[in-house]
Amino acid sequence: MFFIAGVDVREISFGTLVYRYFFFDWLFKDAGRGDAFQRAAAWRHNHDQARWLPLYMWRWLCLGLVLYGLGSYSEVLLELPELSSFFYVPASLSVPVNAVIAAAWIGLKALPRPLGK
């Protein structure tokens, strides 16, 4: 049996697995809810989970490079510039996604814990 976050992988749909492969929001808790103890526990949880963010950056970088390569292939070798746009646009979107992931990682790892309300 394969377990991810305490859930049997065979019980998770394929679409959910693909979503979790590329998007990391399911790893984190809302640190703005609850009393001071719950917010502090959520912050510690998020701080610990931030170790996975470089892996998500790597996945988006690889996806962007593969899509860019497919766009170049379809534009240069196949001489189909219309088809290449279907690869170039998602490849270019991987750059801002990586910027957001990097900002979240730096914010969770480098900045001090926020003060309670």
Phi, psi and omega in degrees: 000141179247125182243136173234120181054040176078009181242135177294126184298330181292343179271351183263136180290160181298319179299320178294320178297318178295317178300314180292335178292325184254339183239139191252003186297335180290345180280342191249157178249155179285112182272008179254006183245151175090186179279185185298323180291319178293321177294320179294320178295320178295320178298314179298318178300312181295321178298318178291321181288344180296345179296340180275347185296321175300328176295318177294323176298318179297318179298315180291325176296314179296317178299316179298318179293320178295315179295321177296319177297319177294323176295317178295318179299314182288333180278314187275307186276320180273346181055048178234081182295334178293319179292326183296332179294331177292340177260323183292321183296309177296328177296321179289333178289342178290338179291308178293330176297317177295326178294320178294317179297318179297319179296319178295318180295314178296318180297322182278331184263323188263327183278150178289161178298137180291151177284148179291163181281000000 
